[in-house]
Amino acid sequence: MEVKEDFLKSRPTCYVKLLNIPIPCGSAYIASSKFKDLLNNENFRSQVEVIDSLMSLIDVQVDTLVQILKDQFSDAEVDINSLAYSIYYIIEEGGEMVIGEKLRFRDKIIAQGNFSSISRIVRRIESTRNDPNIVSLCDEIKHLSESLWTHYDKNLRRSLNES
């Protein structure tokens, strides 16, 4: 009983690659943690498998975002991972890039160089952040990550309380 309550209270959290979005941990984490015995509950295990599936789908969406950005910025000297992070958060939460010798968003350095090359990259980022396909992809990532917490709060909790 104590392990179940501890699991529900601690809300084990992992993070989406590159984007650092907090999401509930899946079976790999649970199997290697003090909560591993919870996986003996078949109903709980099946609910964790749903989390694993959604996590995989998010990973595919992040990979798709990165690939699109690689294609769109193939001729620019940018840190593609920082660019993906920045575009995601600019679209989903807003925020401004800081322009100087380096182009920054939060603690990420997207690019560095002279003012004219940085200005060209900024214009391309502005265009990219308004691309309906990019916006849709980012919205989908956000929705899936939020759905994981909803699943955790409703289905995982219920599966543990019913056992």
DSSP file (Angstrom, degrees, kcal/mol; ACC not computed):
  #  RESIDUE AA STRUCTURE BP1 BP2  ACC     N-H-->O    O-->H-N    N-H-->O    O-->H-N    TCO  KAPPA ALPHA  PHI   PSI    X-CA   Y-CA   Z-CA
    1    1 A M     >        0   0    0      0, 0.0     4,-2.0     0, 0.0     5,-0.2   0.000 360.0 360.0 360.0 -42.0    0.0    0.0    0.0
    2    2 A E  H  >  +     0   0    0      1,-0.2     4,-2.4     2,-0.2     5,-0.2   0.864 360.0  54.1 -62.5 -38.6    2.8    2.4    0.9
    3    3 A V  H  > S+     0   0    0      2,-0.2     4,-2.5     1,-0.2    -1,-0.2   0.901 107.7  50.8 -64.7 -41.4    4.5    2.0   -2.5
    4    4 A K  H  > S+     0   0    0      2,-0.2     4,-2.4     1,-0.2    -2,-0.2   0.943 112.5  45.5 -60.5 -48.7    1.3    2.9   -4.4
    5    5 A E  H  X S+     0   0    0     -4,-2.0     4,-2.3     1,-0.2    -2,-0.2   0.894 112.6  51.1 -63.8 -40.0    0.8    6.0   -2.3
    6    6 A D  H  X S+     0   0    0     -4,-2.4     4,-2.8     2,-0.2     5,-0.2   0.904 109.7  50.6 -63.8 -41.5    4.4    7.0   -2.7
    7    7 A F  H  X S+     0   0    0     -4,-2.5     4,-1.6     1,-0.2    -2,-0.2   0.938 112.7  45.7 -60.7 -47.6    4.2    6.6   -6.5
    8    8 A L  H  < S+     0   0    0     -4,-2.4    -2,-0.2     1,-0.2    -1,-0.2   0.863 116.8  44.9 -67.1 -36.0    1.1    8.7   -6.7
    9    9 A K  H  < S+     0   0    0     -4,-2.3    -2,-0.2    -5,-0.2    -1,-0.2   0.893 114.4  46.9 -73.7 -40.4    2.5   11.4   -4.4
   10   10 A S  H  < S-     0   0    0     -4,-2.8    -2,-0.2    -5,-0.2    -1,-0.2   0.746  85.8-156.9 -77.6 -22.3    6.0   11.6   -6.0
   11   11 A R     <  -     0   0    0     -4,-1.6    -3,-0.1    -5,-0.2    -4,-0.1   0.941  22.7-128.6  43.6  67.8    4.6   11.7   -9.6
   12   12 A P        -     0   0    0      0, 0.0    13,-1.9     0, 0.0     2,-0.4  -0.194  30.5-158.0 -49.9 127.3    7.9   10.3  -11.2
   13   13 A T  E     +A   24   0A   0     11,-0.2     2,-0.2    -3,-0.2    13,-0.0  -0.921  19.8 176.7-121.0 134.4    8.8   12.7  -14.0
   14   14 A C  E     -A   23   0A   0      9,-3.3     9,-2.6    -2,-0.4     2,-0.4  -0.628  26.6-120.5-116.8-179.2   10.9   12.3  -17.0
   15   15 A Y  E     -A   22   0A   0      7,-0.2     2,-0.1    -2,-0.2     3,-0.1  -0.985  18.5-111.7-133.8 139.8   11.6   14.9  -19.8
   16   16 A V     >  -     0   0    0      5,-2.2     4,-2.3    -2,-0.4     5,-0.3  -0.443  50.4 -98.1 -64.0 133.9   11.0   15.0  -23.5
   17   17 A K  T  4 S-     0   0    0      1,-0.2     2,-2.5     2,-0.2     4,-0.1  -0.217  97.9  -4.4 -57.0 145.2   14.2   14.9  -25.4
   18   18 A L  T  4 S+     0   0    0      1,-0.2    -1,-0.2    -3,-0.1    67,-0.1  -0.138 131.9  60.4  65.5 -40.6   15.5   18.3  -26.6
   19   19 A L  T  4 S-     0   0    0     -2,-2.5    -1,-0.2     2,-0.1    -2,-0.2   0.641  88.6-144.9 -93.1 -15.3   12.4   20.2  -25.4
   20   20 A N     <  +     0   0    0     -4,-2.3    -3,-0.1     1,-0.2    -2,-0.1   0.830  35.7 164.2  54.4  37.3   12.7   19.3  -21.7
   21   21 A I        -     0   0    0     -5,-0.3    -5,-2.2    -4,-0.1     2,-0.3  -0.739  41.0-118.8 -82.7 127.1    8.9   19.1  -21.3
   22   22 A P  E     +A   15   0A   0      0, 0.0    -7,-0.2     0, 0.0    -1,-0.0  -0.505  44.4 163.9 -70.1 131.5    8.1   17.3  -18.0
   23   23 A I  E     -A   14   0A   0     -9,-2.6    -9,-3.3    -2,-0.3   123,-0.1  -0.946  44.0 -86.1-139.7 159.8    6.1   14.1  -18.6
   24   24 A P  E     -A   13   0A   0      0, 0.0   -11,-0.2     0, 0.0     2,-0.1  -0.390  51.7-106.8 -65.8 146.3    5.3   11.0  -16.4
   25   25 A C        -     0   0    0    -13,-1.9    27,-0.1     1,-0.1    26,-0.1  -0.411  34.3-141.1 -73.3 150.2    7.9    8.3  -16.5
   26   26 A G     >  -     0   0    0     25,-0.1     4,-2.2    -2,-0.1     3,-0.3  -0.094  39.0 -68.4 -98.0-161.9    7.2    5.1  -18.4
   27   27 A S  H  > S+     0   0    0     21,-0.3     4,-3.0     1,-0.2     5,-0.2   0.807 123.6  61.5 -65.8 -33.1    7.9    1.5  -17.8
   28   28 A A  H  > S+     0   0    0      2,-0.2     4,-0.8     1,-0.2    -1,-0.2   0.932 111.1  40.1 -61.3 -44.6   11.7    1.7  -18.3
   29   29 A Y  H >4 S+     0   0    0     -3,-0.3     3,-0.9     2,-0.2    -2,-0.2   0.952 116.6  49.1 -66.6 -49.6   12.0    4.0  -15.3
   30   30 A I  H >< S+     0   0    0     -4,-2.2     3,-1.6     1,-0.3     5,-0.2   0.894 107.2  55.7 -60.1 -41.0    9.4    2.2  -13.2
   31   31 A A  H 3< S+     0   0    0     -4,-3.0    -1,-0.3     1,-0.3    -2,-0.2   0.757 112.7  42.5 -63.9 -24.3   11.1   -1.2  -13.8
   32   32 A S  T << S+     0   0    0     -3,-0.9    -1,-0.3    -4,-0.8     2,-0.2   0.194 108.3  74.1-107.0  16.3   14.4    0.2  -12.5
   33   33 A S  S X  S-     0   0    0     -3,-1.6     3,-1.7    -4,-0.1    -3,-0.0  -0.590  99.4 -90.6-119.8-179.1   13.0    2.1   -9.5
   34   34 A K  T 3  S+     0   0    0      1,-0.3     3,-0.4    -2,-0.2    -4,-0.1   0.588 121.9  65.0 -67.1  -8.9   11.6    1.3   -6.1
   35   35 A F  T >   +     0   0    0     -5,-0.2     3,-2.0     1,-0.2     4,-0.4   0.329  65.9 110.1 -94.2   6.3    8.2    1.2   -7.8
   36   36 A K  G X   +     0   0    0     -3,-1.7     3,-1.6     1,-0.3     4,-0.2   0.801  68.3  63.7 -57.1 -32.8    9.0   -1.9  -10.0
   37   37 A D  G >  S+     0   0    0     -3,-0.4     3,-1.7     1,-0.3    -1,-0.3   0.745  88.1  70.8 -65.5 -21.1    6.6   -4.2   -8.0
   38   38 A L  G X  S+     0   0    0     -3,-2.0     3,-1.6     1,-0.3    -1,-0.3   0.790  84.9  68.7 -63.3 -26.0    3.7   -2.0   -9.2
   39   39 A L  G <  S+     0   0    0     -3,-1.6    -1,-0.3    -4,-0.4    -2,-0.2   0.614  82.1  74.1 -70.5 -10.5    4.3   -3.5  -12.7
   40   40 A N  G <  S+     0   0    0     -3,-1.7     2,-0.7    -4,-0.2    -1,-0.3   0.725  77.0  88.2 -71.3 -20.6    3.1   -6.9  -11.3
   41   41 A N  S <> S-     0   0    0     -3,-1.6     4,-2.9    -4,-0.3     5,-0.2  -0.712  73.2-154.1 -79.2 113.8   -0.4   -5.3  -11.4
   42   42 A E  H  > S+     0   0    0     -2,-0.7     4,-2.3     1,-0.2    -1,-0.2   0.876  91.4  49.7 -61.3 -40.7   -1.6   -6.1  -14.9
   43   43 A N  H  > S+     0   0    0      2,-0.2     4,-1.7     1,-0.2    -1,-0.2   0.925 113.4  46.4 -64.9 -44.5   -4.0   -3.2  -15.1
   44   44 A F  H  > S+     0   0    0    115,-0.2     4,-2.3     1,-0.2    -2,-0.2   0.935 111.4  52.3 -61.4 -47.0   -1.4   -0.8  -13.9
   45   45 A R  H  X S+     0   0    0     -4,-2.9     4,-2.0    -7,-0.3    -2,-0.2   0.893 107.7  51.4 -58.6 -41.3    1.2   -2.2  -16.4
   46   46 A S  H  X S+     0   0    0     -4,-2.3     4,-1.1     1,-0.2    -1,-0.2   0.870 109.6  50.2 -66.3 -33.9   -1.3   -1.8  -19.3
   47   47 A Q  H  X S+     0   0    0     -4,-1.7     4,-1.4     1,-0.2    -2,-0.2   0.862 109.0  51.6 -69.5 -35.5   -1.8    1.8  -18.3
   48   48 A V  H  X S+     0   0    0     -4,-2.3     4,-2.4     1,-0.2   -21,-0.3   0.848 103.6  58.8 -68.2 -33.3    2.0    2.4  -18.2
   49   49 A E  H  X S+     0   0    0     -4,-2.0     4,-2.3     2,-0.2    -1,-0.2   0.842 101.2  55.2 -64.3 -32.0    2.2    0.8  -21.7
   50   50 A V  H  X S+     0   0    0     -4,-1.1     4,-2.5     2,-0.2    -1,-0.2   0.919 107.3  49.8 -63.6 -42.7   -0.1    3.6  -22.9
   51   51 A I  H  X S+     0   0    0     -4,-1.4     4,-2.7     1,-0.2    -2,-0.2   0.928 109.3  51.8 -60.2 -45.1    2.4    6.1  -21.4
   52   52 A D  H  X S+     0   0    0     -4,-2.4     4,-2.2     1,-0.2    -1,-0.2   0.910 110.2  49.0 -58.0 -42.5    5.2    4.3  -23.3
   53   53 A S  H  X S+     0   0    0     -4,-2.3     4,-2.2     2,-0.2    -1,-0.2   0.919 112.3  46.6 -64.6 -44.0    3.2    4.6  -26.5
   54   54 A L  H  X S+     0   0    0     -4,-2.5     4,-2.4     1,-0.2    -1,-0.2   0.882 110.6  53.5 -66.6 -36.8    2.5    8.3  -26.1
   55   55 A M  H  X S+     0   0    0     -4,-2.7     4,-2.4     2,-0.2    -1,-0.2   0.911 109.0  49.5 -62.2 -41.4    6.1    8.9  -25.2
   56   56 A S  H  X S+     0   0    0     -4,-2.2     4,-2.2     2,-0.2    -2,-0.2   0.901 109.8  51.0 -64.0 -40.7    7.2    7.2  -28.4
   57   57 A L  H  X S+     0   0    0     -4,-2.2     4,-2.2     2,-0.2    -2,-0.2   0.902 109.5  50.2 -63.9 -40.8    4.8    9.2  -30.4
   58   58 A I  H  X S+     0   0    0     -4,-2.4     4,-2.7     2,-0.2    -2,-0.2   0.923 108.7  52.7 -62.1 -43.7    6.1   12.4  -28.9
   59   59 A D  H  X S+     0   0    0     -4,-2.4     4,-2.6     1,-0.2    -2,-0.2   0.900 108.8  50.0 -58.6 -41.3    9.7   11.3  -29.7
   60   60 A V  H  X S+     0   0    0     -4,-2.2     4,-2.3     2,-0.2    -1,-0.2   0.912 111.0  49.2 -63.0 -42.4    8.6   10.8  -33.3
   61   61 A Q  H  X S+     0   0    0     -4,-2.2     4,-2.5     2,-0.2    -2,-0.2   0.895 111.1  49.0 -65.4 -40.1    7.1   14.3  -33.4
   62   62 A V  H  X S+     0   0    0     -4,-2.7     4,-2.6     2,-0.2    -2,-0.2   0.928 111.3  50.0 -64.2 -43.9   10.2   15.8  -31.9
   63   63 A D  H  X S+     0   0    0     -4,-2.6     4,-2.5     1,-0.2    -2,-0.2   0.895 110.4  50.7 -60.4 -39.7   12.3   14.0  -34.5
   64   64 A T  H  X S+     0   0    0     -4,-2.3     4,-2.6     2,-0.2     5,-0.2   0.927 109.7  49.9 -63.5 -45.5   10.0   15.3  -37.3
   65   65 A L  H  X S+     0   0    0     -4,-2.5     4,-2.4     1,-0.2    -2,-0.2   0.933 112.0  48.1 -58.0 -47.1   10.4   18.8  -36.0
   66   66 A V  H  X S+     0   0    0     -4,-2.6     4,-2.5     1,-0.2    -1,-0.2   0.913 111.7  49.8 -61.9 -43.2   14.1   18.5  -35.9
   67   67 A Q  H  X S+     0   0    0     -4,-2.5     4,-2.3     2,-0.2    -1,-0.2   0.911 110.3  49.6 -64.7 -42.0   14.2   17.1  -39.5
   68   68 A I  H  X S+     0   0    0     -4,-2.6     4,-2.6     1,-0.2    -1,-0.2   0.928 112.9  47.6 -61.0 -44.4   12.0   19.8  -40.9
   69   69 A L  H  X S+     0   0    0     -4,-2.4     4,-2.3     2,-0.2    -2,-0.2   0.878 108.9  53.9 -66.5 -37.2   14.2   22.4  -39.3
   70   70 A K  H  < S+     0   0    0     -4,-2.5    -1,-0.2     2,-0.2    -2,-0.2   0.922 111.8  45.9 -59.9 -43.3   17.4   20.8  -40.6
   71   71 A D  H >< S+     0   0    0     -4,-2.3     3,-0.9     1,-0.2    -2,-0.2   0.923 115.6  45.0 -65.7 -44.1   15.9   20.9  -44.1
   72   72 A Q  H 3< S+     0   0    0     -4,-2.6     3,-0.2     1,-0.2    -1,-0.2   0.784 123.6  34.4 -72.8 -26.9   14.8   24.5  -43.7
   73   73 A F  T >< S+     0   0    0     -4,-2.3     3,-1.8    -5,-0.2     5,-0.3   0.025  77.6 122.3-115.8  25.8   18.1   25.7  -42.2
   74   74 A S  T <  S+     0   0    0     -3,-0.9    -1,-0.1     1,-0.3    -2,-0.1   0.784  79.3  45.8 -61.8 -27.2   20.5   23.5  -44.0
   75   75 A D  T 3  S+     0   0    0     -3,-0.2     2,-0.3    -4,-0.2    -1,-0.3   0.354 101.9  81.9 -97.6   6.2   22.4   26.4  -45.4
   76   76 A A  S <  S-     0   0    0     -3,-1.8     2,-1.4     2,-0.0    -3,-0.1  -0.851  80.8-123.0-112.6 147.6   22.6   28.3  -42.1
   77   77 A E        +     0   0    0     -2,-0.3    35,-0.5    35,-0.1     2,-0.3  -0.707  58.5 139.7 -89.2  91.1   25.0   27.8  -39.2
   78   78 A V        -     0   0    0     -2,-1.4     2,-1.0    -5,-0.3    33,-0.2  -0.927  62.3-113.4-129.9 154.1   22.6   27.1  -36.4
   79   79 A D     >  -     0   0    0     31,-3.1     4,-2.5    -2,-0.3     5,-0.2  -0.812  32.0-158.3 -83.9 106.4   22.5   24.8  -33.5
   80   80 A I  H  > S+     0   0    0     -2,-1.0     4,-2.6     1,-0.2    -1,-0.2   0.838  87.0  51.6 -63.0 -35.9   19.6   22.7  -34.6
   81   81 A N  H  > S+     0   0    0      2,-0.2     4,-2.3     1,-0.2    -1,-0.2   0.917 112.7  45.3 -67.8 -42.3   18.7   21.4  -31.1
   82   82 A S  H  > S+     0   0    0     27,-0.2     4,-2.6     2,-0.2    -2,-0.2   0.867 112.8  52.5 -66.7 -35.7   18.7   24.9  -29.7
   83   83 A L  H  X S+     0   0    0     -4,-2.5     4,-3.0     2,-0.2     5,-0.3   0.932 109.5  47.9 -64.4 -46.5   16.6   26.0  -32.7
   84   84 A A  H  X S+     0   0    0     -4,-2.6     4,-2.4     2,-0.2    -2,-0.2   0.931 113.8  47.5 -60.8 -46.0   14.0   23.2  -32.2
   85   85 A Y  H  X S+     0   0    0     -4,-2.3     4,-2.3     2,-0.2     5,-0.2   0.939 114.5  47.1 -58.1 -48.8   13.8   24.1  -28.5
   86   86 A S  H  X S+     0   0    0     -4,-2.6     4,-2.7     1,-0.2     5,-0.2   0.923 112.3  47.4 -63.7 -46.9   13.5   27.8  -29.2
   87   87 A I  H  X S+     0   0    0     -4,-3.0     4,-2.3     2,-0.2     5,-0.2   0.916 111.1  52.5 -63.6 -42.2   10.8   27.5  -31.9
   88   88 A Y  H  X S+     0   0    0     -4,-2.4     4,-2.8    -5,-0.3     5,-0.2   0.959 115.2  39.8 -57.2 -51.6    8.8   25.1  -29.8
   89   89 A Y  H  X>S+     0   0    0     -4,-2.3     4,-2.6     2,-0.2     5,-1.3   0.832 112.4  54.9 -72.7 -31.3    8.7   27.4  -26.8
   90   90 A I  H  X5S+     0   0    0     -4,-2.7     4,-0.5    -5,-0.2    -1,-0.2   0.924 115.1  41.3 -64.1 -41.9    8.2   30.6  -28.8
   91   91 A I  H  <5S+     0   0    0     -4,-2.3    -2,-0.2    -5,-0.2    -1,-0.2   0.936 124.5  35.1 -69.0 -46.8    5.2   29.0  -30.5
   92   92 A E  H  <5S+     0   0    0     -4,-2.8    -3,-0.2    -5,-0.2    -2,-0.2   0.796 138.7   9.5 -84.3 -29.2    3.7   27.4  -27.3
   93   93 A E  H  <5S-     0   0    0     -4,-2.6    -3,-0.2    -5,-0.2    -2,-0.1   0.541  94.9-129.1-127.2 -13.2    4.6   30.0  -24.6
   94   94 A G     << +     0   0    0     -5,-1.3    -1,-0.2    -4,-0.5     2,-0.2  -0.315  39.7 148.9  84.7-176.4    5.9   33.1  -26.4
   95   95 A G        -     0   0    0     -5,-0.1     2,-0.4    -2,-0.1    -1,-0.1  -0.489  39.3 -97.6 125.8 162.5    9.1   34.8  -25.6
   96   96 A E        -     0   0    0     -2,-0.2    10,-0.5     0, 0.0     2,-0.2  -0.868  21.6-126.6-118.9 147.0   11.8   36.8  -27.4
   97   97 A M        -     0   0    0     -2,-0.4     2,-0.6     8,-0.1     8,-0.2  -0.610  24.6-130.0 -82.8 150.8   15.1   35.9  -28.8
   98   98 A V  E     -B  104   0B   0      6,-2.9     6,-2.6    -2,-0.2     2,-0.5  -0.920  20.9-154.3-106.1 124.1   18.1   38.1  -27.7
   99   99 A I  E     +B  103   0B   0     -2,-0.6     2,-0.2     4,-0.2     4,-0.2  -0.855  42.3 104.3-105.4 130.2   20.1   39.4  -30.6
  100  100 A G  S    S-     0   0    0      2,-0.7    13,-0.1    -2,-0.5    18,-0.1  -0.684  95.5 -35.8-163.5-141.5   23.8   40.2  -30.2
  101  101 A E  S    S+     0   0    0     -2,-0.2    12,-2.2    11,-0.1     2,-0.4   0.772 138.5  38.5 -66.0 -23.5   27.0   38.5  -31.2
  102  102 A K  E    S- C   0 112B   0     10,-0.2    -2,-0.7     8,-0.0     2,-0.7  -0.955  84.4-131.1-124.7 146.0   25.0   35.4  -30.4
  103  103 A L  E     -BC  99 111B   0      8,-3.4     7,-3.0    -2,-0.4     8,-1.2  -0.879  38.8-179.3 -96.3 119.1   21.4   34.7  -31.1
  104  104 A R  E     -BC  98 109B   0     -6,-2.6    -6,-2.9    -2,-0.7     2,-0.4  -0.862  28.5-171.6-123.0 151.8   19.9   33.4  -27.8
  105  105 A F  E >  S- C   0 108B   0      3,-2.2     3,-2.6    -2,-0.3    -8,-0.1  -0.941  74.9 -44.8-137.6 121.1   16.6   32.1  -26.5
  106  106 A R  T 3  S-     0   0    0    -10,-0.5    -8,-0.1    -2,-0.4   -11,-0.0  -0.396 125.2 -24.3  52.7-124.8   16.5   31.6  -22.8
  107  107 A D  T 3  S+     0   0    0     -2,-0.1     2,-0.4    -3,-0.1    -1,-0.3   0.316 117.3 103.6 -97.4  10.2   19.8   29.7  -22.1
  108  108 A K  E <   -C  105   0B   0     -3,-2.6    -3,-2.2   -26,-0.1     2,-0.7  -0.757  61.3-147.0 -96.9 135.7   20.1   28.3  -25.6
  109  109 A I  E     +C  104   0B   0     -2,-0.4    -5,-0.2    -5,-0.2   -27,-0.2  -0.903  18.0 178.2 -98.4 113.9   22.5   29.7  -28.2
  110  110 A I  E     -     0   0B   0     -7,-3.0   -31,-3.1    -2,-0.7     2,-0.3   0.890  62.5 -20.0 -82.9 -43.4   20.9   29.3  -31.6
  111  111 A A  E     -C  103   0B   0     -8,-1.2    -8,-3.4   -33,-0.2     2,-0.3  -0.975  53.7-153.9-158.4 163.7   23.6   30.9  -33.7
  112  112 A Q  E     +C  102   0B   0    -35,-0.5     2,-0.3    -2,-0.3   -10,-0.2  -0.985  40.4  88.3-143.8 155.2   26.5   33.2  -33.6
  113  113 A G  S    S-     0   0    0    -12,-2.2   -13,-0.1    -2,-0.3    -2,-0.0  -0.984  72.7 -22.0 153.3-162.3   28.2   35.4  -36.1
  114  114 A N     >  -     0   0    0     -2,-0.3     4,-2.4     1,-0.1     5,-0.2  -0.287  66.2-101.7 -78.2 168.0   28.0   38.9  -37.5
  115  115 A F  H  > S+     0   0    0      1,-0.2     4,-2.6     2,-0.2     5,-0.2   0.870 118.3  51.6 -59.1 -41.3   24.9   41.1  -37.3
  116  116 A S  H  > S+     0   0    0      2,-0.2     4,-2.0     1,-0.2    -1,-0.2   0.892 111.4  46.3 -68.8 -37.7   23.8   40.5  -40.9
  117  117 A S  H  > S+     0   0    0      2,-0.2     4,-1.9     1,-0.2    -1,-0.2   0.901 114.1  48.6 -70.1 -38.2   23.9   36.7  -40.7
  118  118 A I  H  X S+     0   0    0     -4,-2.4     4,-2.5     2,-0.2    -2,-0.2   0.911 110.0  52.8 -64.2 -41.6   22.1   36.7  -37.3
  119  119 A S  H  X S+     0   0    0     -4,-2.6     4,-2.2    -5,-0.2    -2,-0.2   0.899 107.9  50.6 -61.6 -41.8   19.5   39.1  -38.8
  120  120 A R  H  X S+     0   0    0     -4,-2.0     4,-2.0     1,-0.2    -1,-0.2   0.915 111.1  48.8 -62.0 -42.5   18.9   36.7  -41.7
  121  121 A I  H  X S+     0   0    0     -4,-1.9     4,-2.6     2,-0.2    -2,-0.2   0.906 109.0  52.9 -64.9 -41.5   18.5   33.8  -39.3
  122  122 A V  H  X S+     0   0    0     -4,-2.5     4,-2.6     1,-0.2    -1,-0.2   0.924 108.5  50.1 -60.0 -44.8   16.0   35.8  -37.2
  123  123 A R  H  X S+     0   0    0     -4,-2.2     4,-2.0     1,-0.2    -1,-0.2   0.900 111.5  48.5 -61.2 -40.4   13.9   36.5  -40.2
  124  124 A R  H  X S+     0   0    0     -4,-2.0     4,-2.6     2,-0.2    -1,-0.2   0.885 110.5  50.9 -67.6 -38.2   13.9   32.8  -41.2
  125  125 A I  H  X S+     0   0    0     -4,-2.6     4,-2.9     2,-0.2    -2,-0.2   0.919 108.6  52.2 -64.5 -42.6   12.9   31.9  -37.6
  126  126 A E  H  X S+     0   0    0     -4,-2.6     4,-0.6     1,-0.2    -2,-0.2   0.908 112.3  45.7 -59.3 -42.2   10.0   34.4  -37.7
  127  127 A S  H >< S+     0   0    0     -4,-2.0     3,-0.8     1,-0.2     4,-0.3   0.918 113.3  49.9 -66.1 -43.4    8.8   32.9  -40.9
  128  128 A T  H >< S+     0   0    0     -4,-2.6     3,-1.5     1,-0.2    -2,-0.2   0.884 104.4  57.3 -64.1 -40.4    9.2   29.3  -39.5
  129  129 A R  H 3< S+     0   0    0     -4,-2.9    -1,-0.2     1,-0.3    -2,-0.2   0.686 108.3  48.4 -68.6 -15.2    7.3   30.1  -36.3
  130  130 A N  T << S+     0   0    0     -3,-0.8    -1,-0.3    -4,-0.6    -2,-0.2   0.404  81.3 117.3-100.4   0.0    4.3   31.1  -38.4
  131  131 A D    <>  -     0   0    0     -3,-1.5     4,-2.7    -4,-0.3     3,-0.3  -0.558  63.7-142.3 -69.0 121.1    4.4   28.1  -40.7
  132  132 A P  H  > S+     0   0    0      0, 0.0     4,-2.4     0, 0.0     5,-0.2   0.830  99.5  53.3 -57.7 -33.1    1.1   26.2  -40.1
  133  133 A N  H  > S+     0   0    0      2,-0.2     4,-2.1     1,-0.2     5,-0.1   0.904 111.3  44.7 -69.0 -40.6    2.8   22.8  -40.3
  134  134 A I  H  > S+     0   0    0     -3,-0.3     4,-2.6    -6,-0.2     5,-0.2   0.924 114.2  49.6 -67.9 -44.2    5.4   23.7  -37.6
  135  135 A V  H  X S+     0   0    0     -4,-2.7     4,-2.6     1,-0.2    -2,-0.2   0.923 111.8  49.1 -60.4 -44.4    2.7   25.3  -35.4
  136  136 A S  H  X S+     0   0    0     -4,-2.4     4,-2.3    -5,-0.2    -1,-0.2   0.904 110.9  49.8 -62.3 -42.6    0.6   22.2  -35.8
  137  137 A L  H  X S+     0   0    0     -4,-2.1     4,-2.2     2,-0.2    -2,-0.2   0.920 112.8  46.3 -63.0 -45.0    3.5   19.9  -34.9
  138  138 A C  H  X S+     0   0    0     -4,-2.6     4,-2.4     2,-0.2    -2,-0.2   0.901 111.8  51.5 -65.1 -41.2    4.4   21.9  -31.8
  139  139 A D  H  X S+     0   0    0     -4,-2.6     4,-2.8    -5,-0.2    -2,-0.2   0.895 109.2  51.2 -61.8 -39.4    0.7   22.0  -30.7
  140  140 A E  H  X S+     0   0    0     -4,-2.3     4,-2.7     2,-0.2     5,-0.2   0.911 108.9  50.1 -64.7 -42.7    0.6   18.2  -31.1
  141  141 A I  H  X S+     0   0    0     -4,-2.2     4,-2.3     2,-0.2    -2,-0.2   0.930 113.4  46.6 -60.2 -45.7    3.7   17.8  -29.0
  142  142 A K  H  X S+     0   0    0     -4,-2.4     4,-2.4     2,-0.2    -2,-0.2   0.932 112.8  48.9 -62.9 -46.0    2.2   20.0  -26.3
  143  143 A H  H  X S+     0   0    0     -4,-2.8     4,-2.4     1,-0.2    -2,-0.2   0.913 111.9  48.7 -61.7 -43.6   -1.2   18.2  -26.4
  144  144 A L  H  X S+     0   0    0     -4,-2.7     4,-1.7     2,-0.2    -1,-0.2   0.906 111.1  49.6 -64.2 -41.3    0.4   14.8  -26.2
  145  145 A S  H  X S+     0   0    0     -4,-2.3     4,-1.1    -5,-0.2    -1,-0.2   0.897 112.8  46.9 -66.6 -38.3    2.6   15.8  -23.3
  146  146 A E  H  X S+     0   0    0     -4,-2.4     4,-1.9     1,-0.2    -1,-0.2   0.874 108.2  57.0 -67.6 -36.8   -0.5   17.2  -21.4
  147  147 A S  H  X S+     0   0    0     -4,-2.4     4,-2.7     1,-0.2    -2,-0.2   0.837  99.2  60.5 -63.1 -32.9   -2.4   14.1  -22.3
  148  148 A L  H  X S+     0   0    0     -4,-1.7     4,-2.5     1,-0.2    -1,-0.2   0.918 105.9  46.0 -60.8 -42.9    0.2   12.0  -20.5
  149  149 A W  H  X S+     0   0    0     -4,-1.1     4,-2.9     2,-0.2    -2,-0.2   0.881 111.4  51.9 -69.1 -36.8   -0.4   13.8  -17.3
  150  150 A T  H  X S+     0   0    0     -4,-1.9     4,-2.3     2,-0.2     5,-0.4   0.928 111.2  47.9 -62.1 -44.1   -4.2   13.5  -17.7
  151  151 A H  H  X>S+     0   0    0     -4,-2.7     5,-1.8     2,-0.2     4,-1.3   0.919 112.7  49.0 -62.0 -44.0   -3.7    9.7  -18.3
  152  152 A Y  I  <>S+     0   0    0     -4,-2.5     5,-1.5     1,-0.2    -2,-0.2   0.951 113.8  45.5 -59.3 -50.7   -1.4    9.5  -15.2
  153  153 A D  I  <5S+     0   0    0     -4,-2.9    -1,-0.2     3,-0.2    -2,-0.2   0.828 127.4  25.5 -67.1 -33.0   -3.9   11.4  -13.0
  154  154 A K  I  X5S+     0   0    0     -4,-2.3     4,-2.0    -5,-0.2    -3,-0.2   0.919 130.3  27.6 -95.7 -61.4   -7.0    9.5  -14.1
  155  155 A N  I  X5S+     0   0    0     -4,-1.3     4,-2.5    -5,-0.4    -3,-0.2   0.900 122.7  44.2 -78.8 -43.1   -6.0    6.0  -15.4
  156  156 A L  I  ><S+     0   0    0     -5,-1.8     4,-2.0     2,-0.2     5,-0.2   0.936 116.5  48.6 -66.7 -44.0   -2.9    5.2  -13.5
  157  157 A R  H  ><S+     0   0    0     -5,-1.5     4,-2.4    -6,-0.3    -2,-0.2   0.936 113.4  47.4 -59.1 -47.6   -4.4    6.5  -10.3
  158  158 A R  H  X S+     0   0    0     -4,-2.0     4,-2.2     1,-0.2    -1,-0.2   0.913 109.3  53.3 -61.9 -43.8   -7.6    4.5  -10.8
  159  159 A S  H  X S+     0   0    0     -4,-2.5     4,-0.6     1,-0.2  -115,-0.2   0.863 113.2  43.9 -62.8 -34.8   -5.6    1.3  -11.7
  160  160 A L  H  < S+     0   0    0     -4,-2.0     3,-0.5     2,-0.2    -1,-0.2   0.876 113.2  50.3 -76.2 -37.7   -3.7    1.6   -8.4
  161  161 A N  H  < S+     0   0    0     -4,-2.4    -2,-0.2     1,-0.2    -1,-0.2   0.802 108.5  53.5 -70.8 -28.0   -6.7    2.4   -6.3
  162  162 A E  H  <        0   0    0     -4,-2.2    -1,-0.2     1,-0.2    -2,-0.2   0.677 360.0 360.0 -79.2 -17.3   -8.7   -0.5   -7.7
  163  163 A S     <        0   0    0     -4,-0.6    -1,-0.2    -3,-0.5    -2,-0.2   0.487 360.0 360.0 -88.6 360.0   -6.0   -3.0   -6.8
